[in-house]
Amino acid sequence: MTLDTAATDSMPPRPTAFTVCVYCAASPAAKAADIALAEEVGAGIAARGWGLVWGGQNCSMMGAMAAAVRDGGGHTTGIVPRPLVHKADHAADQLLVVDGLSTRKQLMFHRADAFLVLTGGLGTCEELFDTWSALSMAGARRRPLVVLDPYGHYAGLSAWLAELHINGFISDEAARTPVWATAVQMALDACSDRLLDIEPARHLTR
């Protein structure tokens, strides 16, 4: 199914099932371990009866993850900008084509109950920071934001953010927003909000 639109008021209603928005690489730079991680996450999402909303592309980690969700019987909603429609995953249960990245990010944010960040580059980092900022704003409904990093891909970023926090550029409340996990099942548990109030270190490893 493909819906060609750029207006949020003409969108179909969001799925009633718990839906996770996953940000990850669509780049050929992703390694075999990254693809395997995406497949494990996709299978885990489907096993829990959840739905997926993602960037709508059929390549690299994005494509592997969405295919794993569908293989497990889960529902997938892809949101792809028009300039990238040639890479769109037309096997998606729902594929929304929008005018640009800003609209895609708005729709992904609107349709998600939780957010999960996997390996990625500039686009993934931008989505992480945009989502973090939006969740920190007054009035945004509380939803989990989880970074799954089993291989230290974001080690430098995590250290820099910790330094910003220490120096007062990130508040204590904002610093508590992302959960940093190193294991898939723990990351998915955090997405379901079950660990957010019992893990003060916010770095989950089991």
Disulfide bonds with the S-S distance in Angstrom:
none
